[in-house]
Amino acid sequence: MKNTLKGALAASCLLVLPVAAKASDYLSIGSCPVPCTAYTWAAGVADVINRNVEGVQATAEETKGYIANIRLMQNGEMEASLATSLSAYEAYTATGNYEGTEPGKIMAWMSIAPVAMHILTVEGSSVNTLEDLKGKRVGMGQPGGTSMLDADLLMERIAGGDYEPFRVRLGDMTDMLSDGNIDAALWNGSFPLPPVIQLAAQRDLKLIPVADDFFEALHADYPPYYRLSIPADTYDGVTEDTRTYGLANGLVISSDVPEEQVYQMTKAVFENLDDLAGMHPAFAAMSADTVLNGFGSPLHPGALRYYREVGIPGIEEFVARTSDD
């Protein structure tokens, strides 16, 4: 009898194991230090996946930033993350910041919104143009984030080494600006940025525009950057459009994630954009017409399958342009 019972228990365990394995299909989505827009996005996408895709448990992960996210994905410690179009391309091709890493592992998933370079200061500051940043105390963003790299490129062109950098996260930079401990802050992010909203409620915010000659020289060396504006009234007190530049910002995913899983997750996100728009306004502008914006690396096969199924405009041209062939 005991042997029969043991055999039955063993058989039942074998039957249960596949179900348990299915329930533990984890998907970690890398974001950035809290508070930041990318964490809000990652949390929203994770929530939609958990409510609509059976057998997947998605989690938004606070990280040091986009550069760190890609490294974690390459090491197999994370399955998906937010990234700029420039980082996505360099990671897929193992060039630039990712030279020497494994190519082909980090694949495009979906573009969400542009990131815009914010050059921030407050009324009373002597910073009114990019050139005024020379010799100043400037918040640059935290190590591990792509915004810091964007800030480094800008300041190298404007000031060389003639400035005092503060490499801290956005929330710390806006606090330092409010308290007068830095003169300006640089952040390449999707608007509206919550810490900047808070800063504008405390102080009279100034957004510094980017002149055409500076942008044209930058774009000649780094084509993924493109011209855009931060619309008037995005932040309290800023009543005119601010001409700047930026990159596409979206999700990338590991080639190791199964095609069917990515297909179902992509479907869930696109069928729940209204819910996501309630979490962050960037999703309200996301559509079939914008999902490929900015990416220069190939789509994950699961995402490609869904986009072809629903007839995303320009999908075949995108495939031809990003093909490895």
N, C-alpha and C positions, 0 to 999 in steps of 0.2 A: 504493500500500500504506500509506504514511504517513497519507494522508488518511483511508483506511478505518479505520486504527487509532485516529486522533484522534476520528473519529465514534463508534466503538464506546466509547471511553473517556468521551466526553461523554454518551452515552446511559446508560452505566452509572452515572455520577455523578447523572444525573437520577433514576434508579431508586433510588439509595441515599439521596438527600436526605430523602424523606419519613420513612424509617426513623430517620435520625439526629434529625430534628425530634421524632419521637415519643418517642425515648429521652431527650430533654432537656426534658420537661415537669416543671419544678422546682416544688416546693411548700415555701416557707419558712414555718416555724411559729414565731412570736415567743413569747418566754417572759419572762425576767427575769434579773437578775444571778445568776450561779452563786456559792454554792449556793442553790438555792431549789426549792420544790416544783414550780412551773410548768415549770421546765426539765426536771425528771424526767418530768413528764407529756408535754411536747412531744417529748422523746426517745423515750418509749415509743410514742406515736402514730406518730411518723415511722418507727420500726422496723417496726411492724405494717403500715403502708402500703407500705413498700419490699418487704416479704416477700410481700405479697398482692395488690398492685395493679400490673398490668403497665403499663410506660410512664410511671410516675411516680417521681420521685426526691425524697423528702421529707427535710427537714433541720430539726432543732431549732436555733433561733438564740438565742444569748444577747443580751439587749437591756437597755436601762435600765429597763424595766418596762412595765406595761400601757398607760399613757398614751402612751408612745413607740411601742408596738406599733400602736395604732390610727392614729397619725400615719403610720407607715411603710406601713400598708395603704392609707390614703387617698392616699398619694403613689405607689402602685403598686410599692413596693419590697418588699412582703411579701404573701403570699397568705392567710395564716391566722394566728391568734394566740390565746393565752389572754386572757380578759377577764372582768371581773365583769359581772353582769347590768345594773348601773347604767351602766357604761361602754358596754356593747353598745347599750342603749337610746338613750343620748345620742348615740352615734356614728351610729346609723341615722337618728335624727330631726334631727341637726345642732343639738343643744341643749346647754346646760350647758357642759362643758369643750370641746365641739366645735362651738360656735356659729360659723356662718360657713363651715363646711366643706360638702362635697358630701353631701347626704342620700341614703340608700338604698343606699350602697355596701357597708356592713358588715352582714352578715346573720348571724343565729343559726345555729349548727351543732349543738352538743350541750352540755348541762350535765353537768359531771363531779361536782362536790362543792361543799358550801358553804365559804365562807371565813369564819373566825371572828376577831373582834377579840381579839387576845392583849394583855393589859396585864401586862407582865412585870416582875418585880423579884426580889430574892433575900432570904433571911433576913438580918436585921440592918438592912435598909432601913427607913426610917420611913414608907414608902408602904404603906398597908393599905386605902385606899379611893380612889376616883377623885378626891375632893376633896384628897387628900394630894399630888396631882401639882402643885398650885399652888406656884410658886417653885422647882421641882426641875429637874434636868438630865434631859432626856427625849429618848430616841432616837425619831425620827419616820419613818424610812424614807428611801430615796434619791429625789431629784428624778426625775420621769419615771414613777414608779410610783403606782398608785392607792392603795396602802397609806398613802403620805404624805398624800394628800388626806383619807383617812378619819381619820388621826391629827390633821390640822389641824382638822377639824370637831370632834373630841372635845375637843382642848385649848382651842379658842376658847370652847367652852361651859363648860369647867371653870375655866380660868385666864385667859382673855383673852390678854393679852400677858405675863403674869407667869410665865414659865418660860424655860429656856434650851434651845432646840431643837438637836439634832444630826441632820442630814439625811444619814444614811449607810445602807448596805444592812444587811440583817438579820444576816448573819454578823459584820459589824463591831460592830453593836449588842450582840450577845450576848457578844462578847469584851470590850467596854467595861463591860458589866454585871458580868462575872466579875471584872474587874480593879478595879472600884469607880470607874470614870471617868464613869459616868452613874448616875442613881438609878432609872430605869425605862425601859422600851422599849415602843413600841406597834407592833403589826404585825397587819394583817388578812390572814390566810392560812389555807390548808387544813391541818388537823392530821392527823398529827403533823408539825411543822416540824423538819427535821434539825438546824439550828443550835440550836434550843431543846432538842432531845433531848441534844445535846452539853453545853449549859449545865447541864441538870439532872443530868448525870453529874459535873459539876465543882463545882457549888454547890447549896445547898438552894433550889430554885426556888419562887417564889410567883406564882400567877395571881390578879390582882385582879378580883373580880366587878363586874358593872355593875348598879346599882340600877334598880328599875322606873321610878322617876320620871324618871331621866335618859333611859332608853331611850324611854319614851313621848313625851317632848318631841322627841327626835331623829327618831323614826318619823313624827311628825306633819308634820315638814318634809321628810323624805326617806323616802317609803313603800317603796322597794326594800329598805331594811334590815329584817331580821326577827329575832325572838328565837331563840336557840339556846344550847346548852351545850357546853363542851368536856368530854367524859366523864372521870370519874375514871380514873386510871392511864394516861391518854394520855402523860403525862410522869412520870418517876420522882419519887416523893415527893409528888405531888399526888393525894391519896387521895379527894377529893370532886369531884363535878361542879362546874364553874365556869360560872355564868350570865353570858352575854355576848350579843353580837348579831353579825350578819354579812350577807353577800350570797351569791348564787349565783355560782359560778365555773365557767367552761367555755370552749369553743372558739367563735370566730366565724370567718367566712370571707368573702372578697371575692365580690361578685356577678359579678366577671369570670371566676371559675373555672367551667369548663363543667359543666353539669348532670350529664352521665354520669360525669365524673370524681369529683364530690362524692358521687354515689350509690355508686360503687364503694368509695370511701374510707370512707364511713359504714358500709357493709356490712362492710368488713374490720374496722373497730374493734369493731363489735358482735358479730362472730363470733369475736373473739379477746380478749374481756374477761378470761378466765382468765389468759392470758399477761400482759396489762397489770397484773392484780392482783399478779402476782409482782414487778413493777417498783415499784408503789406501792399501798398498801392502799386508797386512795380509789377505785380502779377496782373493788374487790371489792363496793362498795356501789352501783355504777352499774348501772342496769337500765332496762327499758322504762318503769318507773314513775317514774324520776327524770330522764330525759333532757331533759325540757322545763322542769324546775324553774327558776323565777326569771326566765326570759327574758320580755321584753315587746316584743321586736322580731321581725319575720317570719323564718321559716326560709328558708335557701337552697333553691331548687326541687329540687336533687339530694337533700338531706337529707329534705325533705318527702316526696318520692317513696318513699324507703326506709321512712320511718316509717309511711306509709300502707300500704305493702306488708306490713309485719310486724304492723300493728295496734297501734301505740303507743296506750295508753289516753289519752283526752282530746285526740287530735290534731285533730279537727275543731273542738272548742271553742277550742283554742289558735289555730288558723288564723283563726277568726272574731274572736277577741279581738285579734289582732295585725295584722289586715288593714288595708291603707291605705285601703280603701273607707269 
